[in-house]
Every structure is written in structure tokens, then in C-alpha cells.
Amino acid sequence: MPPLLNASRQLLIMLAAVQGSPSLTSSTLVDVNVEDINDHHPRFTQLFRASVYENTSRGSVVLRVTSTDADERDVTRYSLLPAGTSSSSVADLFSIDAQTGMISVSGNIDRELTGDVLVVRVAANDGAFNAETTVTIDILDENDVAPVCLLPPALNSIQIVDDAELSVVLNVSATDADATSPNRDAVVTLSGRWSRDFIVVDGGRAVAWRRPVPFQTTVGGRSSPLNAHRVTLMAVDGGRPALSTECPPLTVTILAENVFSPEFDRSYYSVAVPNNATAGFAIMTLRARYETTNQPTNNNRLTAFVPGQPG
């Protein structure tokens, strides 16, 4: 009868024989236990890759790593490699269960700070031998950053003469630090979505008049306070739900068009100057007139100069 064998045990039948007449024999059963020694390295079953959204709550499971070991007593412990092999910032974001190999979120994942791919090194140890593998974790973008208005610096007031319908008052734009579309696609719109005087055109990159807005005067002929038009803009991104930021308020003031030219009292002047006149000698006084009816203050200032000379 052949011996019965398996990985840990062998059953042997031993025979003893005496040569003679008659021949005599004796048999016995020997039970041999084969003790396993730890002589094989653990092996990971595959290359691991998973994805997780930024801002995922702590304790959320990312994936489970698995390994095999040809030794009978397969008691494998898992760990994340310490700083120096994988960066300390990455190691702080994840943890691993030493027995199950389950990798979970343990820190605050911010894609705008960490980037879109994190690489973690995992070790498996069976008590004598180590194995290492790479776990690649893709960080998915979440709409968590509000857009920012991009207006001309230190701008809170605009003075403008042209009030034609749909003429551009101001070029504007917005930016968003989120990494992917549509979360990063930001435009400028009107706060409240409607304005009596203004409209946003050019795909959210310019503010224009909605209608012709004439210059208005008071009973005394001065510029009316109604010439100041306030508009509030807002930067909005394309995420779901969308995030928005209100821009600094802006005042657009209508000025009267400068339609009158100044006039001298005479069209020609003749004056005698002594030949010993020095610099600064007063030759004469010139007077000019300007139509001020219904003109704002900025159109009433006259400046005299000699063409081709500094004013």
C-alpha cells in the first residue's frame, strides 16, 4: 500500500521480514507530520487603481488590496509605506486595515491642492518576507470653489457719454479654481438676472446698455442724480449646483455729449510788444465764451494753449 501524502502529513506503512522457512513478516503504520516553514514571499493579486471624490468624508472605503502566499500559514499584514517612499501628505490622507487590506479616507482631500492623481505604496508582510505594490487613486473634481469676478482694478464708477442701445459699457470676466469643466466654466451675469438699464452680452464677458438712456438735467440745468445708474454683477460657474460670487457694485454715470465749441471774442488779434520784453511779460488777455446751457461741470472747463506748444 503506497503512502498517503498531502502538504502537511505523510502516512507510511513499514514492513519487516525474516528470511527463513517459513518467512515471517511484521508491519506498522508511521504517521509523519510535515511542518511548514515560511519560505515563500507574499504576492499581490493585481495592480490596484481606484477613484474617489475630493472632500469625501473620513472613513469612506476607497478599495481593498489582496495578496496570496503559498505558505500554509498565510498570515499577512498590510501597511502603508512611511514618509520617504510615499509623501507624508499622501500618507496622511489614507489609512489601511492591517488585516483586511481595506484602504479608507483619513484626511481632507482637496483636488486643487493635491492634484488629480495620488500614488500610495502598500506593503504586505507575512512575518518573514515583504511585498510592495503601487495603488493609484484618481481624485475626482467636485464643485467646491466659488468663482471670482475679474473687473478692472479699483473700479467702482464709470463715466460714459455714449448711451446707445447695446453699446458696451464695460468688459468683464470671471475665473474659477476648480479643475474640470463645467465646474471651472465661470461667466458674469446680472445679480437678480434682470436689470432695467443693463444687459450682459458676449457670453458673459461684457456689460451693455439694454436701452437708450439719455442725459437728464434738473430744472436749473444741472446734471440730474438720475444720470447715475447702479448695476450689480455676479460671477457664476457651470457646476451642479452652481456656485456664485457677487461682484463689487458698479455705478455708471451718463455725461452730456460735448457738442459746443468755445469761441473767442474776436477772430483776429494784433498787439505790439516792446523789443526789450522778457519772459513772463504780459502781452494781452484773451477771452473765450462757451455755451453752458444743460452742460455738466466737466464740459465747462476751458484750457488755453498755443498749438504745437505745451499747454
MOJODA-V223833 format. One record per pair of residues at least 4 apart in sequence whose ideal C-beta (glycine too) atoms are under 6 Angstrom apart, sorted by the first residue. I is the first residue (numbers start at 1). GAP is how many residues later the second one is. Records with the same first field share a line. If there is no record, write none. Layout:
I=GAP ; GAP
//
This chain:
1=12
3=7 ; 8 ; 9
4=7
5=5
8=26
9=24
10=22
11=20
12=18
13=14 ; 16
14=14 ; 16
15=10 ; 12
16=10
17=8
18=6
36=36
38=33 ; 90
40=29 ; 30 ; 31
41=88 ; 90
42=25 ; 27 ; 34 ; 82 ; 84 ; 89
43=24 ; 25
44=23 ; 89
45=21
48=17 ; 87
49=87
50=12 ; 13 ; 87
51=87 ; 89
52=4 ; 10
53=87 ; 89
54=55 ; 56 ; 57 ; 85 ; 88
55=87 ; 89
56=4 ; 49
58=47 ; 48
59=45
60=45
61=41 ; 43
62=41
63=40
64=37 ; 38
65=36 ; 57
67=9 ; 57
69=5 ; 57
76=48 ; 50
77=21 ; 48
78=18 ; 20 ; 23 ; 46
79=44
80=11 ; 16
81=4 ; 5 ; 40 ; 42
83=5
85=36
86=4 ; 5 ; 34 ; 35
90=28 ; 30
92=15
93=14 ; 16
94=9 ; 12 ; 26
95=9 ; 11
96=7
97=5
111=28 ; 30 ; 68
112=65
116=23
117=21
118=19
119=17
120=15
122=11 ; 13
123=7 ; 9
124=7
125=5
141=37 ; 38 ; 39 ; 42
143=35 ; 40 ; 96
145=32 ; 33
146=97 ; 99
147=27 ; 29 ; 39 ; 88 ; 90 ; 98
148=27
149=25 ; 86 ; 98
150=23 ; 24 ; 25
151=4 ; 21
157=94
158=94
159=94 ; 96
161=94 ; 96
162=5
163=49 ; 50 ; 91
165=44 ; 46 ; 47
166=42
167=41 ; 42
168=38 ; 40
169=38 ; 83
170=37
171=35
172=16
173=32
174=12 ; 13 ; 14 ; 61
175=11
176=8 ; 10 ; 61
178=5 ; 6
181=4
182=56
183=56
185=53
186=49 ; 51
187=17
188=16 ; 45 ; 47
189=11 ; 45 ; 47
190=5 ; 10
191=41 ; 43 ; 55
197=13 ; 32
198=9 ; 12 ; 33
199=9 ; 11
200=4 ; 7
201=5 ; 7
202=4
215=39 ; 41
216=8 ; 10 ; 11
217=4 ; 7 ; 77
218=4 ; 6
221=73
223=4 ; 73
227=26 ; 27
228=23 ; 25
229=23
230=21
231=19
232=17
233=14
234=10 ; 12
235=10
236=6 ; 8
237=5 ; 6
255=41
256=39 ; 40
258=41
260=31
262=26 ; 28 ; 40
263=26
264=24
265=22
271=12 ; 13
273=4 ; 10
277=4
288=14
290=12
292=8
295=4 ; 5
303=8
305=6
//
